[in-house]
Amino acid sequence: MSLPLPERPARRRSRLLDRVGVASREAMAFARQAWLLRHDVMQPVLPRSPRPGDDVVVCLHGIFATAGVLRPLRDRLERHDGVHTATLTYPAGPGIETLARRLAELVAELPDAVQVHLVGHSLGGVVARYFAQEIGDPRVVQTISLASPFAGVAATRWLGVGVARDLSPQSPLLRQLRLGAHRKLALPHLSLVAEADALLPAPMSHALPGGDVTLIRRCGHNTMLFDDTVARHVERRVLSLASAATQPLAGSAG
């Protein structure tokens, strides 16, 4: 029987530096979120004057956050002619179905002749897909999730509120959502998964079954909100399904 070779010192140093780098970026993401939390809290944010054929990206935040944390991603998307964004803040307690109903109210405020893309971080990605699959709106053309726990999160049990029950690994709602995804393959989904997600063990297992999956290397759960690679993937995905009237700005989707 051969014994495993010891890890080379240089490789150990490299792995340690990677972990330190990930942790530092995650700490910076927490600080940036704290600064943005005060924004877009009181009222939903709707596009000012979308034209027929334009695209509206509805962005949804995670638990214990507000719509303000999505401002950097929304700013990037709105650089494109014909692309608008919308968002709303919701509390941490209500269950996913209740939050999806609130999303339905927001979407109902959008003009009939636009295309709707749903993008959610963490809990927001689950809410977006639940709305798309179980409530539905013919204007929705795709859903995109950022580090969303479609397989559930045991750590939320201590909260004792509706959303915690819905995010349990044994949640009937999540099971319904995962099974329903196979029936809704015509409605595309992209799971962006954080490789260094400390909140979600085995992060790849949390991707929505049947959808497209992209792993974001050296990225933590909250860093996903501000990571340039993540924003680029969202941007490209939106533009790939945007209406013919929407034209990307030269060089901005890089």
C-alpha positions as CSV (number, residue, x, y, z in Angstrom):
1,M,0.0,0.0,0.0
2,S,1.4,3.4,-1.0
3,L,1.2,6.3,1.4
4,P,-0.1,9.7,0.1
5,L,2.6,12.1,-0.6
6,P,2.8,15.1,1.8
7,E,1.5,18.4,0.3
8,R,4.2,20.7,-0.9
9,P,4.8,23.8,1.2
10,A,4.3,26.1,-1.8
11,R,0.9,24.5,-2.5
12,R,-0.1,24.8,1.2
13,R,0.8,28.5,1.2
14,S,-1.2,29.0,-2.0
15,R,-4.3,27.3,-0.5
16,L,-4.0,29.3,2.6
17,L,-3.7,32.6,0.7
18,D,-6.8,31.5,-1.3
19,R,-8.8,31.0,1.9
20,V,-7.6,34.3,3.3
21,G,-8.5,36.1,0.1
22,V,-12.0,34.6,0.0
23,A,-12.5,35.5,3.7
24,S,-11.3,39.1,3.1
25,R,-13.6,39.6,0.2
26,E,-16.5,38.2,2.1
27,A,-15.8,40.6,5.0
28,M,-15.7,43.5,2.6
29,A,-19.0,42.3,1.1
30,F,-20.6,42.3,4.6
31,A,-19.4,45.9,5.1
32,R,-20.6,47.0,1.7
33,Q,-24.0,45.4,2.4
34,A,-24.2,47.3,5.7
35,W,-23.6,50.6,3.9
36,L,-26.3,49.8,1.3
37,L,-29.0,48.5,3.6
38,R,-30.6,51.9,4.2
39,H,-31.6,52.3,0.5
40,D,-34.8,51.3,-1.3
41,V,-36.5,50.2,1.9
42,M,-39.8,52.0,2.1
43,Q,-41.3,51.7,-1.4
44,P,-40.8,49.3,-4.3
45,V,-38.5,50.6,-7.1
46,L,-40.2,50.6,-10.5
47,P,-38.7,51.6,-13.9
48,R,-39.6,55.1,-14.9
49,S,-40.6,54.9,-18.5
50,P,-40.1,51.5,-20.1
51,R,-41.1,51.3,-23.8
52,P,-43.0,48.4,-25.4
53,G,-40.4,45.6,-26.1
54,D,-38.0,46.7,-23.4
55,D,-36.7,44.3,-20.7
56,V,-37.2,44.7,-17.0
57,V,-34.9,42.8,-14.6
58,V,-36.6,42.3,-11.2
59,C,-33.9,41.9,-8.5
60,L,-34.6,40.2,-5.2
61,H,-32.5,40.2,-2.1
62,G,-31.6,37.6,0.5
63,I,-32.7,37.1,4.1
64,F,-31.8,40.0,6.5
65,A,-31.0,42.3,3.6
66,T,-32.8,45.0,1.7
67,A,-33.2,45.9,-1.9
68,G,-30.4,48.4,-1.4
69,V,-27.7,45.7,-1.6
70,L,-28.7,45.1,-5.2
71,R,-27.9,48.6,-6.4
72,P,-24.5,47.8,-7.9
73,L,-25.9,45.0,-10.0
74,R,-28.9,47.1,-11.0
75,D,-26.6,50.0,-12.0
76,R,-24.6,47.6,-14.2
77,L,-27.7,46.2,-16.0
78,E,-29.2,49.6,-16.6
79,R,-26.2,50.7,-18.6
80,H,-27.8,48.9,-21.5
81,D,-30.3,50.7,-23.7
82,G,-33.8,49.1,-23.2
83,V,-32.9,47.4,-20.0
84,H,-34.6,48.6,-16.8
85,T,-34.6,47.2,-13.2
86,A,-37.2,46.9,-10.5
87,T,-36.9,45.7,-6.9
88,L,-38.6,45.7,-3.5
89,T,-37.7,45.1,0.2
90,Y,-39.4,42.5,2.3
91,P,-39.0,41.3,5.9
92,A,-37.2,38.2,7.0
93,G,-40.2,36.4,8.5
94,P,-42.9,35.6,5.9
95,G,-42.8,32.3,4.0
96,I,-41.7,32.0,0.4
97,E,-45.2,31.8,-1.0
98,T,-46.1,35.0,0.8
99,L,-43.0,36.7,-0.6
100,A,-43.8,35.4,-4.1
101,R,-47.3,37.0,-3.8
102,R,-45.6,40.3,-3.0
103,L,-43.4,39.8,-6.1
104,A,-46.6,39.2,-8.1
105,E,-47.9,42.6,-7.0
106,L,-44.7,44.3,-8.1
107,V,-44.7,42.5,-11.5
108,A,-48.4,43.5,-12.0
109,E,-47.2,47.1,-11.9
110,L,-45.0,46.6,-15.0
111,P,-46.3,47.5,-18.5
112,D,-47.9,44.6,-20.4
113,A,-45.5,44.9,-23.4
114,V,-42.2,44.3,-21.6
115,Q,-40.1,41.2,-21.0
116,V,-39.4,40.3,-17.4
117,H,-36.2,38.6,-16.1
118,L,-36.1,37.5,-12.4
119,V,-32.7,37.6,-10.6
120,G,-32.4,36.7,-6.9
121,H,-29.6,36.4,-4.4
122,S,-29.9,33.6,-1.8
123,L,-33.5,33.5,-0.6
124,G,-34.4,35.9,-3.4
125,G,-33.5,33.3,-6.0
126,V,-35.9,30.8,-4.4
127,V,-38.7,33.3,-4.3
128,A,-38.1,34.3,-7.9
129,R,-38.3,30.7,-9.1
130,Y,-41.3,29.9,-7.0
131,F,-43.2,32.8,-8.5
132,A,-42.2,31.8,-12.0
133,Q,-43.2,28.2,-11.6
134,E,-46.1,28.2,-9.2
135,I,-47.8,31.6,-9.8
136,G,-46.5,32.6,-13.2
137,D,-46.6,35.5,-15.6
138,P,-46.4,35.2,-19.4
139,R,-43.9,38.1,-19.5
140,V,-41.3,36.2,-17.5
141,V,-38.6,34.8,-19.9
142,Q,-36.1,33.5,-17.4
143,T,-34.9,33.2,-13.8
144,I,-31.4,33.6,-12.4
145,S,-30.2,32.7,-8.9
146,L,-27.1,33.7,-7.0
147,A,-26.0,31.3,-4.3
148,S,-29.7,30.2,-3.7
149,P,-30.4,27.2,-1.5
150,F,-32.7,25.1,-3.5
151,A,-31.6,22.1,-1.4
152,G,-32.4,23.9,1.9
153,V,-30.4,25.4,4.8
154,A,-30.5,23.6,8.1
155,A,-29.0,26.7,9.9
156,T,-32.2,28.7,9.4
157,R,-34.2,26.4,11.7
158,W,-33.5,28.5,14.8
159,L,-35.4,31.4,13.3
160,G,-38.8,29.8,13.9
161,V,-40.6,31.7,11.2
162,G,-42.3,30.8,7.9
163,V,-39.3,31.4,5.7
164,A,-37.2,29.1,8.0
165,R,-39.7,26.3,7.6
166,D,-39.7,26.8,3.8
167,L,-35.9,26.7,3.7
168,S,-35.5,23.5,5.7
169,P,-33.9,20.7,3.8
170,Q,-37.1,18.7,4.4
171,S,-39.3,21.5,3.2
172,P,-42.3,20.4,1.1
173,L,-42.2,23.7,-0.7
174,L,-38.6,23.2,-1.9
175,R,-39.4,19.6,-2.9
176,Q,-42.3,20.9,-4.9
177,L,-40.0,23.5,-6.5
178,R,-37.3,21.0,-7.4
179,L,-39.8,18.5,-8.9
180,G,-41.6,21.3,-10.7
181,A,-38.4,22.6,-12.3
182,H,-38.4,19.5,-14.6
183,R,-41.9,20.4,-15.8
184,K,-40.9,24.0,-16.6
185,L,-37.7,23.5,-18.6
186,A,-39.2,25.8,-21.2
187,L,-38.6,28.6,-18.7
188,P,-34.8,28.8,-18.5
189,H,-32.9,29.0,-15.2
190,L,-29.3,29.8,-14.4
191,S,-27.9,28.9,-11.0
192,L,-24.7,30.8,-10.2
193,V,-23.0,28.9,-7.4
194,A,-20.4,30.2,-5.0
195,E,-17.5,27.8,-4.7
196,A,-16.5,29.0,-1.3
197,D,-20.0,29.4,0.1
198,A,-19.7,29.0,3.9
199,L,-23.5,29.1,4.4
200,L,-24.3,26.2,2.0
201,P,-22.4,22.9,2.4
202,A,-21.7,21.3,-1.0
203,P,-22.8,24.4,-2.8
204,M,-23.2,22.7,-6.2
205,S,-25.9,20.5,-4.7
206,H,-28.1,23.6,-4.2
207,A,-28.4,24.4,-7.9
208,L,-31.9,24.1,-9.3
209,P,-32.3,20.7,-11.0
210,G,-32.6,20.8,-14.8
211,G,-31.3,24.3,-15.2
212,D,-27.9,25.7,-16.3
213,V,-25.2,25.9,-13.6
214,T,-22.1,28.0,-13.4
215,L,-19.6,27.7,-10.6
216,I,-18.0,31.0,-9.5
217,R,-14.5,30.2,-8.2
218,R,-13.1,31.7,-5.0
219,C,-16.3,33.4,-4.2
220,G,-18.3,33.4,-1.0
221,H,-22.0,33.7,-0.4
222,N,-22.3,37.4,0.1
223,T,-19.4,38.3,-2.3
224,M,-21.7,37.1,-5.1
225,L,-23.6,40.4,-4.8
226,F,-20.6,42.5,-5.8
227,D,-18.3,40.1,-7.8
228,D,-17.5,41.3,-11.3
229,T,-17.6,37.8,-12.8
230,V,-21.1,37.2,-11.3
231,A,-22.3,40.5,-12.7
232,R,-20.9,39.7,-16.1
233,H,-22.7,36.3,-16.2
234,V,-26.0,38.0,-15.2
235,E,-25.5,40.7,-17.7
236,R,-24.8,38.3,-20.6
237,R,-27.7,36.0,-19.6
238,V,-30.1,38.9,-19.6
239,L,-28.9,40.2,-23.0
240,S,-29.0,36.7,-24.5
241,L,-32.7,36.6,-23.9
242,A,-33.5,40.3,-24.3
243,S,-36.0,41.4,-26.9
244,A,-34.8,42.5,-30.3
245,A,-35.4,46.1,-29.3
246,T,-32.7,45.9,-26.6
247,Q,-29.2,46.6,-27.8
248,P,-26.1,46.2,-25.6
249,L,-23.8,49.1,-25.3
250,A,-20.5,48.6,-27.1
251,G,-18.0,46.7,-25.0
252,S,-20.0,46.8,-21.8
253,A,-20.9,43.1,-21.7
254,G,-17.2,42.2,-22.0
